[in-house]
Amino acid sequence: MKAILEHNRKLAVKLNERKRGIDLLSKRKKECYVNGEKRWESCVLCGKETKVLRSAPIGERKYYVEAAGQLCEACYSRVYVPVHNDDYIT
């Protein structure tokens, strides 16, 4: 019984750390969550985390598509940048 209680306590601590934004597996972006809410936008096509804050105004965002949402740079290039002779035109 004591072991079960200790295990449950450890799980509760891990859950609280995740809510504060600490990624226990990779520890790479400790600030991805603020007050339990996601801080960074995700790409609507691939789901990858972008470098755009959720609080950033839509008019100031790079790679934002109206009526679709936020894209990462790779997806935006794949969808919207024309290809000519296998080279991207910039």
The first five atom37 places (N, CA, C, CB, O) and aatype in JSON, in Angstrom:
{
  "aatype": [12, 11, 0, 9, 10, 6, 8, 2, 1, 11, 10, 0, 19, 11, 10, 2, 6, 1, 11, 1, 7, 9, 3, 10, 10, 15, 11, 1, 11, 11, 6, 4, 18, 19, 2, 7, 6, 11, 1, 17, 6, 15, 4, 19, 10, 4, 7, 11, 6, 16, 11, 19, 10, 1, 15, 0, 14, 9, 7, 6, 1, 11, 18, 18, 19, 6, 0, 0, 7, 5, 10, 4, 6, 0, 4, 18, 15, 1, 19, 18, 19, 14, 19, 8, 2, 3, 3, 18, 9, 16],
  "atom_mask": [
    [1, 1, 1, 1, 1],
    [1, 1, 1, 1, 1],
    [1, 1, 1, 1, 1],
    [1, 1, 1, 1, 1],
    [1, 1, 1, 1, 1],
    [1, 1, 1, 1, 1],
    [1, 1, 1, 1, 1],
    [1, 1, 1, 1, 1],
    [1, 1, 1, 1, 1],
    [1, 1, 1, 1, 1],
    [1, 1, 1, 1, 1],
    [1, 1, 1, 1, 1],
    [1, 1, 1, 1, 1],
    [1, 1, 1, 1, 1],
    [1, 1, 1, 1, 1],
    [1, 1, 1, 1, 1],
    [1, 1, 1, 1, 1],
    [1, 1, 1, 1, 1],
    [1, 1, 1, 1, 1],
    [1, 1, 1, 1, 1],
    [1, 1, 1, 0, 1],
    [1, 1, 1, 1, 1],
    [1, 1, 1, 1, 1],
    [1, 1, 1, 1, 1],
    [1, 1, 1, 1, 1],
    [1, 1, 1, 1, 1],
    [1, 1, 1, 1, 1],
    [1, 1, 1, 1, 1],
    [1, 1, 1, 1, 1],
    [1, 1, 1, 1, 1],
    [1, 1, 1, 1, 1],
    [1, 1, 1, 1, 1],
    [1, 1, 1, 1, 1],
    [1, 1, 1, 1, 1],
    [1, 1, 1, 1, 1],
    [1, 1, 1, 0, 1],
    [1, 1, 1, 1, 1],
    [1, 1, 1, 1, 1],
    [1, 1, 1, 1, 1],
    [1, 1, 1, 1, 1],
    [1, 1, 1, 1, 1],
    [1, 1, 1, 1, 1],
    [1, 1, 1, 1, 1],
    [1, 1, 1, 1, 1],
    [1, 1, 1, 1, 1],
    [1, 1, 1, 1, 1],
    [1, 1, 1, 0, 1],
    [1, 1, 1, 1, 1],
    [1, 1, 1, 1, 1],
    [1, 1, 1, 1, 1],
    [1, 1, 1, 1, 1],
    [1, 1, 1, 1, 1],
    [1, 1, 1, 1, 1],
    [1, 1, 1, 1, 1],
    [1, 1, 1, 1, 1],
    [1, 1, 1, 1, 1],
    [1, 1, 1, 1, 1],
    [1, 1, 1, 1, 1],
    [1, 1, 1, 0, 1],
    [1, 1, 1, 1, 1],
    [1, 1, 1, 1, 1],
    [1, 1, 1, 1, 1],
    [1, 1, 1, 1, 1],
    [1, 1, 1, 1, 1],
    [1, 1, 1, 1, 1],
    [1, 1, 1, 1, 1],
    [1, 1, 1, 1, 1],
    [1, 1, 1, 1, 1],
    [1, 1, 1, 0, 1],
    [1, 1, 1, 1, 1],
    [1, 1, 1, 1, 1],
    [1, 1, 1, 1, 1],
    [1, 1, 1, 1, 1],
    [1, 1, 1, 1, 1],
    [1, 1, 1, 1, 1],
    [1, 1, 1, 1, 1],
    [1, 1, 1, 1, 1],
    [1, 1, 1, 1, 1],
    [1, 1, 1, 1, 1],
    [1, 1, 1, 1, 1],
    [1, 1, 1, 1, 1],
    [1, 1, 1, 1, 1],
    [1, 1, 1, 1, 1],
    [1, 1, 1, 1, 1],
    [1, 1, 1, 1, 1],
    [1, 1, 1, 1, 1],
    [1, 1, 1, 1, 1],
    [1, 1, 1, 1, 1],
    [1, 1, 1, 1, 1],
    [1, 1, 1, 1, 1]
  ],
  "atom_positions": [
    [[0.83, -1.19, 0.0], [0.0, 0.0, 0.0], [0.87, 1.25, 0.0], [-0.94, 0.0, 1.21], [0.56, 2.23, -0.69]],
    [[1.94, 1.23, 0.77], [2.83, 2.38, 0.86], [3.48, 2.66, -0.5], [3.9, 2.15, 1.93], [3.66, 3.81, -0.88]],
    [[3.84, 1.59, -1.22], [4.47, 1.74, -2.53], [3.5, 2.36, -3.54], [4.96, 0.37, -3.05], [3.91, 3.17, -4.37]],
    [[2.24, 1.99, -3.46], [1.23, 2.54, -4.37], [1.05, 4.04, -4.11], [-0.12, 1.8, -4.2], [0.95, 4.83, -5.05]],
    [[1.0, 4.42, -2.85], [0.85, 5.84, -2.51], [2.05, 6.65, -2.99], [0.68, 6.01, -1.0], [1.89, 7.76, -3.49]],
    [[3.25, 6.1, -2.83], [4.46, 6.78, -3.29], [4.45, 6.94, -4.81], [5.72, 6.01, -2.84], [4.82, 7.99, -5.34]],
    [[4.03, 5.87, -5.51], [3.95, 5.92, -6.97], [2.95, 6.99, -7.42], [3.55, 4.53, -7.53], [3.23, 7.75, -8.35]],
    [[1.8, 7.05, -6.78], [0.78, 8.05, -7.12], [1.29, 9.47, -6.84], [-0.51, 7.79, -6.32], [0.99, 10.4, -7.61]],
    [[2.05, 9.65, -5.77], [2.61, 10.96, -5.46], [3.59, 11.4, -6.54], [3.31, 10.94, -4.08], [3.59, 12.56, -6.95]],
    [[4.43, 10.46, -7.01], [5.39, 10.78, -8.07], [4.68, 11.14, -9.37], [6.33, 9.6, -8.31], [5.11, 12.05, -10.07]],
    [[3.59, 10.43, -9.68], [2.82, 10.76, -10.88], [2.21, 12.15, -10.78], [1.72, 9.71, -11.12], [2.18, 12.89, -11.76]],
    [[1.72, 12.51, -9.6], [1.13, 13.84, -9.4], [2.18, 14.92, -9.58], [0.5, 13.94, -8.01], [1.89, 15.97, -10.15]],
    [[3.4, 14.68, -9.09], [4.48, 15.65, -9.25], [4.82, 15.82, -10.73], [5.74, 15.22, -8.46], [4.99, 16.95, -11.19]],
    [[4.91, 14.72, -11.48], [5.2, 14.8, -12.91], [4.11, 15.55, -13.65], [5.36, 13.39, -13.5], [4.4, 16.34, -14.55]],
    [[2.85, 15.31, -13.29], [1.74, 16.0, -13.94], [1.81, 17.5, -13.67], [0.4, 15.44, -13.45], [1.57, 18.3, -14.58]],
    [[2.13, 17.89, -12.44], [2.26, 19.31, -12.12], [3.41, 19.95, -12.89], [2.47, 19.5, -10.62], [3.29, 21.09, -13.33]],
    [[4.52, 19.23, -13.06], [5.65, 19.76, -13.82], [5.25, 19.96, -15.28], [6.86, 18.83, -13.72], [5.64, 20.96, -15.89]],
    [[4.5, 19.04, -15.84], [4.05, 19.2, -17.23], [3.15, 20.41, -17.37], [3.33, 17.94, -17.71], [3.25, 21.15, -18.35]],
    [[2.27, 20.61, -16.41], [1.37, 21.76, -16.48], [2.14, 23.07, -16.43], [0.35, 21.7, -15.34], [1.71, 24.06, -17.01]],
    [[3.28, 23.08, -15.74], [4.11, 24.28, -15.67], [4.96, 24.45, -16.9], [4.99, 24.24, -14.44], [5.62, 25.48, -17.06]],
    [[4.97, 23.46, -17.8], [5.7, 23.6, -19.05], [7.04, 22.91, -19.08], [0.0, 0.0, 0.0], [7.85, 23.21, -19.95]],
    [[7.3, 22.01, -18.17], [8.57, 21.31, -18.19], [8.37, 20.0, -18.94], [9.11, 21.07, -16.75], [7.61, 19.14, -18.49]],
    [[9.05, 19.85, -20.06], [8.98, 18.61, -20.82], [9.95, 17.63, -20.18], [9.32, 18.85, -22.34], [11.17, 17.79, -20.29]],
    [[9.42, 16.61, -19.51], [10.26, 15.7, -18.75], [11.13, 14.81, -19.63], [9.4, 14.85, -17.86], [12.17, 14.34, -19.18]],
    [[10.73, 14.57, -20.87], [11.5, 13.68, -21.73], [12.64, 14.41, -22.41], [10.6, 13.05, -22.76], [13.77, 13.93, -22.39]],
    [[12.37, 15.54, -23.02], [13.43, 16.2, -23.79], [14.01, 17.42, -23.08], [12.89, 16.62, -25.14], [15.15, 17.81, -23.34]],
    [[13.24, 18.03, -22.18], [13.66, 19.24, -21.46], [14.08, 20.36, -22.41], [14.8, 18.91, -20.51], [14.86, 21.23, -22.01]],
    [[13.59, 20.35, -23.66], [14.07, 21.34, -24.62], [13.39, 22.69, -24.48], [13.89, 20.82, -26.01], [14.1, 23.68, -24.34]],
    [[12.08, 22.8, -24.52], [11.43, 24.1, -24.39], [10.64, 24.13, -23.1], [10.5, 24.39, -25.6], [9.51, 23.65, -23.04]],
    [[11.24, 24.67, -22.09], [10.6, 24.68, -20.79], [9.47, 25.7, -20.73], [11.61, 24.96, -19.7], [8.65, 25.67, -19.81]],
    [[9.43, 26.61, -21.69], [8.42, 27.65, -21.65], [7.34, 27.43, -22.7], [9.06, 29.01, -21.86], [6.71, 28.39, -23.14]],
    [[7.1, 26.18, -23.11], [6.09, 25.96, -24.14], [4.67, 26.1, -23.57], [6.27, 24.57, -24.76], [3.72, 26.27, -24.33]],
    [[4.52, 26.03, -22.25], [3.22, 26.21, -21.62], [3.34, 27.3, -20.56], [2.71, 24.88, -20.99], [4.32, 27.37, -19.82]],
    [[2.34, 28.15, -20.5], [2.27, 29.17, -19.47], [0.9, 29.06, -18.83], [2.52, 30.61, -20.05], [-0.12, 29.18, -19.51]],
    [[0.87, 28.85, -17.54], [-0.38, 28.67, -16.79], [-1.25, 27.58, -17.39], [-1.16, 29.97, -16.75], [-2.47, 27.71, -17.45]],
    [[-0.61, 26.49, -17.83], [-1.35, 25.36, -18.38], [-1.8, 25.54, -19.82], [0.0, 0.0, 0.0], [-2.43, 24.63, -20.37]],
    [[-1.51, 26.68, -20.45], [-1.91, 26.92, -21.82], [-0.69, 26.92, -22.72], [-2.67, 28.25, -21.95], [0.4, 27.34, -22.32]],
    [[-0.88, 26.44, -23.95], [0.2, 26.4, -24.9], [0.67, 27.8, -25.25], [-0.22, 25.66, -26.15], [-0.14, 28.7, -25.45]],
    [[1.99, 27.99, -25.33], [2.53, 29.32, -25.59], [2.85, 29.51, -27.07], [3.79, 29.55, -24.76], [2.7, 30.62, -27.58]],
    [[3.27, 28.47, -27.77], [3.67, 28.56, -29.17], [2.6, 27.99, -30.08], [5.0, 27.83, -29.41], [1.91, 27.04, -29.71]],
    [[2.45, 28.57, -31.27], [1.51, 28.06, -32.27], [2.05, 26.77, -32.88], [1.24, 29.11, -33.36], [3.26, 26.55, -32.92]],
    [[1.15, 25.94, -33.35], [1.51, 24.72, -34.08], [1.1, 24.88, -35.53], [0.85, 23.47, -33.45], [0.12, 25.57, -35.83]],
    [[1.84, 24.25, -36.43], [1.52, 24.27, -37.85], [0.22, 23.49, -38.06], [2.68, 23.68, -38.7], [0.07, 22.39, -37.54]],
    [[-0.71, 24.06, -38.83], [-1.99, 23.4, -39.06], [-1.86, 22.21, -40.01], [-2.99, 24.38, -39.61], [-2.75, 21.37, -40.06]],
    [[-0.76, 22.12, -40.77], [-0.58, 21.0, -41.68], [0.19, 19.84, -41.05], [0.14, 21.46, -42.92], [-0.28, 18.7, -41.07]],
    [[1.35, 20.12, -40.49], [2.19, 19.04, -39.98], [2.14, 18.9, -38.46], [3.62, 19.25, -40.41], [2.56, 17.88, -37.93]],
    [[1.64, 19.91, -37.76], [1.54, 19.85, -36.31], [2.81, 20.25, -35.57], [0.0, 0.0, 0.0], [2.83, 20.25, -34.34]],
    [[3.86, 20.58, -36.31], [5.13, 20.97, -35.69], [4.99, 22.32, -34.99], [6.26, 21.03, -36.74], [4.27, 23.2, -35.46]],
    [[5.67, 22.47, -33.87], [5.64, 23.73, -33.14], [6.39, 24.79, -33.93], [6.27, 23.56, -31.73], [7.5, 24.56, -34.41]],
    [[5.77, 25.96, -34.08], [6.39, 27.06, -34.82], [7.1, 28.0, -33.86], [5.34, 27.82, -35.66], [7.06, 27.8, -32.65]],
    [[7.73, 29.01, -34.4], [8.42, 30.01, -33.58], [7.53, 31.22, -33.31], [9.71, 30.45, -34.27], [8.02, 32.29, -32.95]],
    [[6.23, 31.05, -33.49], [5.27, 32.15, -33.34], [4.54, 32.01, -32.02], [4.27, 32.19, -34.53], [3.97, 30.95, -31.72]],
    [[4.54, 33.07, -31.23], [3.79, 33.07, -29.98], [2.3, 33.11, -30.27], [4.2, 34.26, -29.1], [1.86, 33.77, -31.21]],
    [[1.52, 32.4, -29.47], [0.06, 32.43, -29.64], [-0.5, 33.83, -29.4], [-0.61, 31.43, -28.68], [-1.55, 34.18, -29.94]],
    [[0.2, 34.62, -28.6], [-0.29, 35.95, -28.29], [0.05, 36.98, -29.36], [0.28, 36.4, -26.97], [-0.39, 38.13, -29.28]],
    [[0.84, 36.58, -30.38], [1.22, 37.52, -31.45], [0.01, 37.87, -32.31], [2.35, 36.91, -32.33], [-0.76, 36.98, -32.67]],
    [[-0.17, 39.14, -32.63], [-1.28, 39.52, -33.51], [-1.14, 38.87, -34.88], [-1.35, 41.06, -33.66], [-0.03, 38.71, -35.39]],
    [[-2.25, 38.49, -35.47], [-2.24, 37.78, -36.74], [-1.57, 38.61, -37.84], [-3.67, 37.42, -37.16], [-0.88, 38.05, -38.7]],
    [[-1.76, 39.91, -37.82], [-1.17, 40.77, -38.84], [0.35, 40.83, -38.8], [0.0, 0.0, 0.0], [0.97, 41.21, -39.79]],
    [[0.95, 40.46, -37.69], [2.4, 40.52, -37.54], [3.07, 39.16, -37.71], [2.75, 41.1, -36.19], [4.3, 39.07, -37.61]],
    [[2.3, 38.11, -37.96], [2.85, 36.76, -38.05], [3.38, 36.45, -39.44], [1.81, 35.75, -37.66], [2.82, 36.87, -40.45]],
    [[4.49, 35.7, -39.46], [4.99, 35.18, -40.73], [4.32, 33.82, -40.97], [6.56, 35.06, -40.73], [4.06, 33.08, -40.03]],
    [[4.06, 33.52, -42.21], [3.51, 32.22, -42.63], [2.11, 31.95, -42.09], [4.44, 31.11, -42.2], [1.73, 30.8, -41.91]],
    [[1.34, 33.01, -41.83], [-0.05, 32.84, -41.42], [-0.94, 32.92, -42.64], [-0.46, 33.9, -40.37], [-0.78, 33.82, -43.46]],
    [[-1.87, 31.98, -42.78], [-2.79, 31.96, -43.91], [-4.2, 32.18, -43.38], [-2.7, 30.61, -44.7], [-4.68, 31.43, -42.54]],
    [[-4.84, 33.24, -43.88], [-6.18, 33.56, -43.43], [-7.13, 32.4, -43.75], [-6.67, 34.86, -44.08], [-7.05, 31.82, -44.83]],
    [[-8.01, 32.08, -42.83], [-9.01, 31.02, -42.93], [-8.39, 29.62, -42.84], [-9.76, 31.15, -44.22], [-9.12, 28.63, -42.89]],
    [[-7.07, 29.52, -42.7], [-6.44, 28.22, -42.51], [-5.73, 28.18, -41.17], [-5.44, 27.91, -43.65], [-5.97, 27.29, -40.36]],
    [[-4.86, 29.15, -40.93], [-4.15, 29.22, -39.67], [-2.65, 29.35, -39.87], [0.0, 0.0, 0.0], [-2.18, 29.74, -40.94]],
    [[-1.92, 29.04, -38.82], [-0.47, 29.2, -38.81], [0.21, 28.0, -39.46], [0.03, 29.38, -37.38], [-0.13, 26.86, -39.17]],
    [[1.16, 28.29, -40.34], [1.98, 27.25, -40.97], [3.42, 27.41, -40.52], [1.87, 27.31, -42.51], [3.85, 28.51, -40.16]],
    [[4.17, 26.32, -40.55], [5.61, 26.42, -40.32], [6.24, 26.86, -41.65], [6.22, 25.05, -39.8], [5.59, 26.83, -42.69]],
    [[7.5, 27.24, -41.6], [8.18, 27.73, -42.8], [8.24, 26.67, -43.9], [9.59, 28.19, -42.45], [8.06, 26.98, -45.07]],
    [[8.49, 25.42, -43.52], [8.6, 24.34, -44.5], [7.28, 24.09, -45.22], [9.08, 23.06, -43.83], [7.26, 23.96, -46.44]],
    [[6.19, 24.03, -44.49], [4.88, 23.79, -45.1], [4.45, 24.97, -45.97], [3.81, 23.52, -44.03], [3.89, 24.79, -47.05]],
    [[4.72, 26.19, -45.49], [4.38, 27.37, -46.27], [5.13, 27.36, -47.6], [4.72, 28.64, -45.48], [4.54, 27.65, -48.65]],
    [[6.41, 27.02, -47.56], [7.21, 26.97, -48.79], [6.7, 25.89, -49.72], [8.68, 26.73, -48.46], [6.63, 26.08, -50.93]],
    [[6.34, 24.75, -49.15], [5.87, 23.63, -49.97], [4.54, 23.96, -50.65], [5.72, 22.38, -49.11], [4.3, 23.53, -51.78]],
    [[3.68, 24.73, -49.98], [2.35, 25.02, -50.52], [2.32, 26.29, -51.37], [1.36, 25.15, -49.39], [1.68, 26.3, -52.42]],
    [[3.0, 27.35, -50.95], [2.82, 28.66, -51.57], [3.97, 29.16, -52.43], [2.56, 29.64, -50.54], [3.76, 30.06, -53.25]],
    [[5.16, 28.63, -52.29], [6.28, 29.13, -53.09], [6.33, 28.34, -54.39], [7.63, 29.0, -52.31], [6.43, 27.11, -54.37]],
    [[6.27, 29.04, -55.54], [6.28, 28.33, -56.81], [7.64, 27.66, -57.08], [5.94, 29.29, -57.96], [8.69, 28.16, -56.69]],
    [[7.56, 26.53, -57.74], [8.77, 25.78, -58.07], [9.01, 25.91, -59.57], [8.65, 24.28, -57.65], [8.09, 25.73, -60.37]],
    [[10.24, 26.22, -59.95], [10.6, 26.36, -61.36], [11.93, 25.64, -61.58], [10.69, 27.87, -61.78], [12.94, 25.99, -60.97]],
    [[11.92, 24.65, -62.42], [13.13, 23.86, -62.71], [13.74, 23.3, -61.44], [14.17, 24.7, -63.45], [14.96, 23.33, -61.26]],
    [[12.91, 22.8, -60.55], [13.34, 22.21, -59.28], [14.05, 23.18, -58.35], [14.24, 21.06, -59.56], [14.63, 22.74, -57.36]],
    [[14.03, 24.46, -58.63], [14.6, 25.46, -57.74], [13.47, 26.34, -57.22], [15.7, 26.32, -58.47], [12.54, 26.67, -57.96]],
    [[13.57, 26.72, -55.96], [12.57, 27.62, -55.41], [12.84, 29.04, -55.9], [12.56, 27.56, -53.87], [13.98, 29.48, -55.96]],
    [[11.77, 29.73, -56.24], [11.87, 31.13, -56.62], [11.55, 31.94, -55.36], [10.89, 31.49, -57.82], [10.52, 31.73, -54.72]],
    [[12.44, 32.86, -55.03], [12.18, 33.67, -53.84], [11.92, 35.1, -54.21], [13.35, 33.6, -52.88], [11.68, 35.93, -53.33]]
  ]
}
